[in-house]
């Protein structure tokens, strides 16, 4: 009997070895912790410089609509299926274990690459912050030894290892091993600090916005698809989309929520709304206080603020501090999410049972967290952030498409199942989510698709040789009605 054919009853909660300690505030801050980070402090400026110009604000509008549609679908499924695993779990409940494996394998790539990429970006800001304090970290110990030029060419930089990135991943892994409550509390404090700095840049910087920096608002296309013009706006939206996976991380922590049916929609939609508004305002301010073509740097926010001159000079070190804090909390949430995906897949027989083992004292998925941390540390130690980021975007969009389709399927196969939160305007909201996400996927470069298909082929080999014979009907179920 398979997950697709089992005559299952309505939702039945599975045994929960994890601590339920997270309320709606913790969950919202968890989402903000993942979203506010590389998107604001790195990707915004770089996407404006390379793809969209001042119209990067429109890129965030497009990406925000896609996330809103997907977020509404996530909220419905999270209230119906309040267990760990996110899009993987929802696919298992609605589309069967083969599709669930595809999306689970996709999420493994997405979370590991995102954690490592942001750790590398964090290393650059941390080194600059230390330099401001008079402490110099040798470049050979603070940059990746491997470089990627975006054209299928790897080269060596002469560096040895990225020590700050390694130290960050190791510290956050240890924090997650100790317990989710301590991790969430630490994340909450850091989120409040970095969000305050983001708000300060918006509030103080908006008075120095210059019309000439925003003209033309949509730069003319260069003749290459994706370089400015409307195609550049969509390319910019696709590139910055990885920054929105924070509300996916909220749903990953469902089994550690106190009241998941009530609190998960609040955490998902609350973090998405807050961060989308901040992204749009920040992108407008950045391109309004500095020429957009000057923002293709590792620290675009501090460069833009410094361009104003002495009037905002006092804000530059605070921006560097906020970026360091912000990127660190993103890595924390990505590592947490990956370990919970391992946990859910192992509970369903998709991965070896060791990945579902829970520490007897800390009640955390110990081995999964340790393996996640070690792998992310190794990637961050040697690979550049631009190579890692390219592995994230398409996976995020694919996950959102699966979730939107899952809502439509469940409305037809289980129309009377209790839904504490219901996606409005069915089926138009999930269909719009699919349309926006597929459009952005098509906007990504071919190299991204090649790496994505390569990863999927490896996953299919593992599925056919291990998972397909061991996958079982999950202990949570949805009644399929005739």
C-alpha positions as CSV (number, residue, x, y, z in Angstrom):
1,X,0.0,0.0,0.0
2,X,1.4,3.4,-1.0
3,X,0.8,6.9,0.1
4,X,-1.2,7.5,-3.0
5,X,-3.7,4.5,-2.5
6,X,-4.0,4.2,1.3
7,X,-7.6,4.7,2.4
8,X,-6.5,7.2,5.0
9,X,-8.5,9.0,7.7
10,X,-8.5,12.7,8.3
11,X,-5.3,14.3,9.7
12,X,-3.8,12.2,12.4
13,X,-0.8,13.7,14.3
14,X,2.3,11.6,14.3
15,X,4.3,11.0,17.4
16,X,6.3,14.1,18.1
17,X,9.8,13.8,19.6
18,X,10.5,17.6,19.1
19,X,9.7,20.3,21.7
20,X,6.7,22.5,20.9
21,X,8.0,25.8,22.2
22,X,7.5,28.3,19.3
23,X,4.6,30.8,19.3
24,X,3.5,33.1,16.5
25,X,6.0,35.7,17.5
26,X,8.9,33.2,17.4
27,X,7.7,31.9,14.0
28,X,7.3,35.4,12.5
29,X,10.8,36.3,13.7
30,X,12.1,33.0,12.3
31,X,10.8,33.9,8.9
32,X,12.1,37.5,9.1
33,X,15.5,36.0,10.2
34,X,15.7,34.0,7.0
35,X,14.3,36.7,4.6
36,X,16.1,39.8,5.9
37,X,19.7,39.1,5.0
38,X,21.5,38.6,1.7
39,X,18.5,39.9,-0.2
40,X,18.7,43.4,1.3
41,X,22.4,43.6,2.1
42,X,23.8,42.0,-1.1
43,X,21.4,41.0,-3.9
44,X,19.4,44.2,-4.0
45,X,22.3,46.3,-5.2
46,X,23.9,43.7,-7.4
47,X,20.6,42.9,-9.2
48,X,20.0,46.6,-9.7
49,X,23.5,47.1,-11.2
50,X,23.4,44.1,-13.5
51,X,19.7,43.6,-14.5
52,X,17.1,46.1,-13.6
53,X,18.5,49.5,-12.6
54,X,16.2,51.6,-10.4
55,X,13.3,49.3,-11.6
56,X,14.7,46.7,-9.1
57,X,11.8,48.0,-7.0
58,X,9.4,46.5,-9.6
59,X,11.4,43.3,-9.5
60,X,10.6,43.1,-5.8
61,X,6.9,43.8,-6.6
62,X,6.8,40.9,-9.0
63,X,8.7,38.6,-6.7
64,X,6.5,39.7,-3.8
65,X,3.3,38.9,-5.7
66,X,4.6,35.4,-6.5
67,X,5.5,35.0,-2.8
68,X,2.1,36.3,-1.7
69,X,0.3,33.7,-3.9
70,X,2.6,30.9,-2.7
71,X,2.5,32.1,0.9
72,X,-1.3,31.9,1.0
73,X,-1.1,28.4,-0.3
74,X,1.6,27.5,2.2
75,X,-0.6,28.9,5.0
76,X,-3.5,26.7,4.1
77,X,-1.4,23.5,3.8
78,X,0.5,24.3,7.0
79,X,-2.7,24.7,8.9
80,X,-4.0,21.3,7.5
81,X,-0.7,19.4,7.8
82,X,1.1,20.9,10.8
83,X,4.2,18.7,10.8
84,X,7.8,19.3,9.9
85,X,9.0,19.1,6.3
86,X,7.5,22.1,4.5
87,X,6.8,21.7,0.8
88,X,8.1,18.1,1.0
89,X,5.5,17.1,3.5
90,X,2.7,18.9,1.6
91,X,3.7,17.1,-1.6
92,X,3.6,13.8,0.2
93,X,0.1,14.5,1.4
94,X,-1.3,15.6,-2.0
95,X,0.8,14.3,-4.8
96,X,2.5,11.0,-3.6
97,X,5.9,9.9,-2.5
98,X,7.6,10.3,-5.9
99,X,6.8,14.0,-6.2
100,X,7.6,14.4,-2.5
101,X,11.0,12.9,-3.1
102,X,11.6,15.3,-6.0
103,X,10.8,18.4,-3.9
104,X,12.6,17.0,-0.9
105,X,15.7,16.5,-2.8
106,X,15.3,19.9,-4.3
107,X,15.0,21.5,-0.9
108,X,18.2,19.8,0.3
109,X,20.1,21.6,-2.4
110,X,18.2,24.8,-1.8
111,X,18.9,25.0,2.0
112,X,22.4,23.7,1.9
113,X,23.5,26.1,-0.9
114,X,21.7,29.0,0.7
115,X,23.3,28.5,4.1
116,X,26.7,28.2,2.6
117,X,26.3,31.1,0.2
118,X,25.1,33.5,2.9
119,X,28.0,32.3,5.2
120,X,30.5,33.3,2.5
121,X,28.8,36.7,2.1
122,X,28.8,37.1,5.9
123,X,32.5,36.5,5.9
124,X,33.1,39.6,3.6
125,X,31.1,41.9,5.9
126,X,32.7,40.5,9.0
127,X,36.1,41.1,7.6
128,X,35.2,44.7,6.8
129,X,33.8,45.2,10.3
130,X,37.0,43.8,11.8
131,X,39.0,46.2,9.6
132,X,37.0,49.1,10.9
133,X,37.9,48.0,14.4
134,X,41.6,47.8,13.4
135,X,41.8,44.0,13.1
136,X,43.0,42.8,9.8
137,X,42.1,39.3,8.6
138,X,44.5,38.1,5.8
139,X,42.6,37.7,2.5
140,X,44.0,34.2,2.2
141,X,42.0,33.2,5.3
142,X,38.8,35.1,4.6
143,X,38.0,34.3,0.9
144,X,37.1,31.2,-1.1
145,X,40.1,29.4,-2.7
146,X,37.9,28.7,-5.7
147,X,36.4,31.4,-8.0
148,X,33.5,31.1,-10.5
149,X,33.2,33.5,-13.4
150,X,29.6,32.6,-14.3
151,X,30.7,31.1,-17.7
152,X,31.4,27.5,-16.6
153,X,35.0,28.3,-15.6
154,X,36.4,27.6,-12.2
155,X,39.8,29.0,-11.1
156,X,41.9,29.2,-8.0
157,X,42.3,32.5,-6.1
158,X,45.4,31.6,-4.0
159,X,43.4,31.7,-0.8
160,X,43.6,28.8,1.6
161,X,40.2,28.6,3.4
162,X,37.4,31.0,4.4
163,X,37.9,30.9,8.1
164,X,35.2,33.3,9.2
165,X,32.6,31.4,7.2
166,X,33.7,28.1,8.7
167,X,33.6,29.6,12.2
168,X,30.1,30.9,11.7
169,X,28.7,27.6,10.4
170,X,30.3,25.7,13.3
171,X,29.0,28.1,15.9
172,X,25.5,28.1,14.6
173,X,25.5,24.3,14.2
174,X,26.5,24.0,17.9
175,X,23.7,26.4,18.8
176,X,21.1,24.3,16.9
177,X,22.3,21.1,18.5
178,X,21.6,22.6,22.0
179,X,18.0,23.3,21.3
180,X,15.4,25.0,19.2
181,X,14.2,27.4,22.0
182,X,17.7,28.8,22.6
183,X,18.2,29.1,18.8
184,X,14.9,30.9,18.3
185,X,15.5,33.3,21.2
186,X,19.0,34.1,19.8
187,X,17.5,34.6,16.4
188,X,14.7,36.9,17.8
189,X,17.2,39.2,19.4
190,X,19.4,39.4,16.2
191,X,16.3,40.0,14.0
192,X,15.2,43.0,16.0
193,X,18.7,44.5,15.8
194,X,19.2,44.1,12.1
195,X,15.6,45.1,11.2
196,X,16.1,48.3,13.3
197,X,19.2,49.1,11.2
198,X,17.3,48.4,7.9
199,X,14.5,50.7,9.0
200,X,17.1,53.4,9.9
201,X,18.6,53.3,6.4
202,X,15.1,53.7,4.9
203,X,14.0,56.5,7.3
204,X,17.2,58.6,7.2
205,X,18.1,57.8,3.5
206,X,14.8,58.6,1.9
207,X,15.4,62.3,2.5
208,X,18.5,62.2,0.2
209,X,16.8,60.4,-2.7
210,X,17.7,62.2,-6.0
211,X,15.5,62.1,-9.1
212,X,18.5,62.0,-11.5
213,X,19.6,58.7,-9.9
214,X,16.1,57.3,-10.6
215,X,16.1,58.5,-14.3
216,X,15.5,56.5,-16.4
217,X,13.6,54.3,-14.0
218,X,13.7,51.4,-16.5
219,X,17.0,51.6,-18.3
220,X,17.0,50.6,-22.0
221,X,17.7,47.0,-22.8
222,X,21.3,46.5,-23.9
223,X,20.2,44.0,-26.7
224,X,20.8,41.0,-24.4
225,X,17.8,39.3,-22.8
226,X,17.9,40.0,-19.1
227,X,20.1,43.1,-19.2
228,X,17.8,46.0,-18.3
229,X,14.4,46.7,-19.9
230,X,11.4,44.6,-18.9
231,X,13.4,41.4,-19.4
232,X,15.9,42.7,-16.9
233,X,13.1,43.4,-14.4
234,X,12.0,39.8,-14.6
235,X,15.6,38.5,-14.5
236,X,16.2,40.7,-11.4
237,X,13.0,39.2,-9.8
238,X,14.2,35.7,-10.5
239,X,17.7,36.4,-9.1
240,X,16.5,38.0,-5.8
241,X,13.8,35.4,-5.3
242,X,16.1,33.2,-3.1
243,X,15.8,35.8,-0.4
244,X,12.2,35.0,0.1
245,X,12.5,31.4,1.3
246,X,12.2,32.5,4.9
247,X,8.5,31.7,5.1
248,X,9.3,28.2,3.8
249,X,11.6,27.9,6.8
250,X,8.7,28.8,9.1
251,X,6.7,25.8,7.8
252,X,9.7,23.5,8.3
253,X,9.4,24.2,12.1
254,X,5.8,23.1,12.3
255,X,6.3,20.3,14.8
256,X,8.0,22.7,17.2
257,X,5.1,25.2,17.1
258,X,2.8,25.4,20.2
259,X,-0.4,25.7,18.1
260,X,0.6,25.1,14.5
261,X,-2.9,25.3,13.0
262,X,-3.3,28.8,14.4
263,X,0.3,30.1,14.5
264,X,1.8,28.8,11.2
265,X,-0.3,31.1,8.9
266,X,0.5,34.0,11.2
267,X,4.2,33.3,11.0
268,X,4.2,32.7,7.2
269,X,2.1,35.6,6.1
270,X,3.4,38.0,8.8
271,X,7.1,37.5,7.9
272,X,6.3,37.7,4.2
273,X,4.4,41.0,4.4
274,X,6.9,42.7,6.7
275,X,9.9,41.7,4.6
276,X,8.3,42.5,1.2
277,X,7.5,46.1,2.3
278,X,11.1,46.5,3.7
279,X,12.6,45.1,0.4
280,X,10.6,47.5,-1.8
281,X,11.5,50.6,0.4
282,X,15.1,49.6,0.7
283,X,15.6,49.1,-3.1
284,X,14.0,52.4,-3.8
285,X,16.2,54.2,-1.3
286,X,19.4,52.5,-2.5
287,X,18.9,53.4,-6.1
288,X,17.8,56.9,-5.2
289,X,20.9,57.8,-3.1
290,X,23.6,56.3,-5.4
291,X,23.9,55.5,-9.1
292,X,22.6,52.0,-9.7
293,X,25.7,51.0,-11.7
294,X,27.9,51.6,-8.6
295,X,26.1,49.0,-6.5
296,X,27.7,45.9,-8.0
297,X,29.9,45.4,-5.0
298,X,29.9,43.0,-2.0
299,X,28.5,45.7,0.3
300,X,26.1,47.8,-1.8
301,X,24.1,49.2,1.2
302,X,27.2,50.8,2.9
303,X,28.4,52.0,-0.5
304,X,25.1,53.7,-1.2
305,X,24.9,55.3,2.3
306,X,28.5,56.5,2.0
307,X,27.7,58.1,-1.3
308,X,25.4,60.6,0.5
309,X,28.4,62.1,2.2
310,X,29.0,63.3,5.8
311,X,25.3,63.6,6.5
312,X,24.9,59.9,6.7
313,X,28.5,58.9,7.4
314,X,27.6,57.9,10.9
315,X,25.3,55.2,9.5
316,X,28.0,53.3,7.5
317,X,29.5,51.3,10.4
318,X,26.0,50.5,11.7
319,X,25.1,49.2,8.2
320,X,28.1,46.9,8.3
321,X,27.1,45.7,11.8
322,X,23.5,45.1,10.6
323,X,24.7,43.2,7.6
324,X,26.9,41.0,9.7
325,X,24.0,40.3,12.1
326,X,21.5,39.9,9.3
327,X,23.4,37.4,7.3
328,X,24.3,35.4,10.4
329,X,20.6,34.9,11.3
330,X,19.8,33.7,7.7
331,X,22.5,31.0,8.0
332,X,20.9,29.9,11.4
333,X,17.4,29.5,9.8
334,X,18.7,27.7,6.8
335,X,20.6,25.2,8.9
336,X,17.6,24.7,11.1
337,X,15.3,24.1,8.0
338,X,17.6,21.6,6.4
339,X,17.9,19.5,9.5
340,X,14.1,19.3,9.8
341,X,13.7,18.3,6.1
342,X,16.2,15.5,6.8
343,X,14.1,14.5,9.8
344,X,10.9,14.4,7.9
345,X,12.2,12.4,5.0
346,X,13.8,9.9,7.3
347,X,10.6,9.5,9.2
348,X,8.9,8.6,5.9
349,X,11.6,6.1,4.9
350,X,13.0,8.3,2.2
351,X,16.4,8.6,3.9
352,X,18.2,6.3,6.4
353,X,16.5,6.3,9.9
354,X,19.6,7.8,11.5
355,X,18.5,11.2,10.1
356,X,15.4,11.1,12.3
357,X,17.3,10.3,15.5
358,X,16.6,12.8,18.3
359,X,19.0,13.7,21.0
360,X,17.7,12.3,24.4
361,X,18.5,15.5,26.3
362,X,18.2,18.4,23.8
363,X,15.3,16.9,21.8
364,X,16.7,18.1,18.5
365,X,17.4,16.0,15.3
366,X,21.0,15.6,16.4
367,X,22.6,13.7,13.5
368,X,20.7,15.5,10.8
369,X,21.8,18.9,12.3
370,X,25.4,17.7,12.6
371,X,25.5,16.5,9.0
372,X,23.9,19.6,7.7
373,X,26.4,21.8,9.6
374,X,29.4,19.9,8.5
375,X,28.3,19.9,4.8
376,X,27.5,23.6,4.9
377,X,30.8,24.4,6.6
378,X,32.7,22.5,3.9
379,X,30.9,24.3,1.1
380,X,31.4,27.7,2.7
381,X,35.1,27.0,3.3
382,X,36.0,26.6,-0.4
383,X,33.3,27.8,-2.8
384,X,32.3,31.4,-3.7
385,X,28.9,32.8,-3.0
386,X,27.9,33.5,-6.6
387,X,28.3,29.9,-7.5
388,X,26.3,28.8,-4.5
389,X,23.5,31.4,-4.9
390,X,22.9,30.2,-8.5
391,X,22.0,26.8,-7.1
392,X,19.3,28.2,-4.8
393,X,16.9,30.2,-7.0
394,X,15.4,27.6,-9.2
395,X,14.9,25.2,-6.3
396,X,12.9,27.8,-4.4
397,X,10.6,28.5,-7.3
398,X,10.1,24.8,-8.0
399,X,9.0,24.3,-4.3
400,X,6.5,27.1,-4.6
401,X,5.0,25.6,-7.7
402,X,4.5,22.3,-6.0
403,X,2.8,23.9,-3.0
404,X,0.4,25.9,-5.2
405,X,-0.5,22.8,-7.2
406,X,-1.0,20.8,-3.9
407,X,-3.6,23.3,-2.7
408,X,-5.7,22.8,-5.9
409,X,-5.4,19.0,-5.7
410,X,-6.5,18.9,-2.1
411,X,-9.5,21.1,-2.7
412,X,-10.7,18.5,-5.2
413,X,-9.7,15.3,-3.4
414,X,-10.4,16.4,0.2
415,X,-12.9,19.2,0.0
416,X,-14.4,18.7,3.5
417,X,-11.1,18.3,5.4
418,X,-10.8,20.9,8.2
419,X,-8.9,24.0,7.0
420,X,-8.2,26.5,9.9
421,X,-6.9,28.8,7.2
422,X,-8.3,28.8,3.6
423,X,-6.6,30.3,0.6
424,X,-8.9,33.0,-0.8
425,X,-10.1,33.3,-4.4
426,X,-9.7,29.7,-5.4
427,X,-8.4,28.5,-7.8
428,X,-7.0,31.8,-9.1
429,X,-4.5,32.5,-6.3
430,X,-2.6,29.2,-6.6
431,X,-2.8,29.4,-10.4
432,X,-1.4,32.9,-10.3
433,X,1.4,31.6,-8.0
434,X,2.2,28.9,-10.5
435,X,2.3,31.4,-13.4
436,X,4.5,33.9,-11.7
437,X,7.0,31.2,-10.4
438,X,7.2,29.4,-13.8
439,X,7.8,32.8,-15.5
440,X,10.6,33.6,-13.1
441,X,12.1,30.1,-13.6
442,X,12.1,30.6,-17.4
443,X,13.9,33.9,-16.8
444,X,16.9,32.2,-15.1
445,X,20.0,31.5,-17.2
446,X,20.5,28.1,-18.9
447,X,23.5,27.3,-16.6
448,X,21.2,27.2,-13.7
449,X,18.9,24.7,-15.4
450,X,21.8,22.5,-16.3
451,X,23.0,22.3,-12.7
452,X,19.4,21.8,-11.5
453,X,18.8,18.8,-13.8
454,X,22.2,17.3,-12.8
455,X,21.2,17.4,-9.2
456,X,17.8,15.9,-10.0
457,X,19.4,13.0,-11.9
458,X,21.5,12.2,-8.9
459,X,18.4,12.3,-6.7
460,X,16.5,10.0,-9.0
461,X,19.4,7.4,-8.7
462,X,19.1,7.5,-4.9
463,X,15.3,7.3,-5.0
464,X,15.3,4.3,-7.4
465,X,18.0,2.4,-5.5
466,X,17.0,3.2,-1.9
467,X,13.9,5.3,-1.2
468,X,11.3,3.7,-3.5
469,X,11.5,0.4,-1.6
470,X,11.5,1.9,1.8
471,X,9.0,4.8,1.5
472,X,5.9,4.2,3.7
473,X,2.5,5.6,4.3
474,X,3.1,8.5,6.7
475,X,1.6,8.6,10.1
476,X,-0.1,11.8,9.1
477,X,-2.9,11.3,6.5
478,X,-5.5,13.2,4.5
479,X,-8.7,11.5,3.5
480,X,-9.1,11.3,-0.2
481,X,-12.9,11.6,-0.9
482,X,-14.7,10.2,-3.8
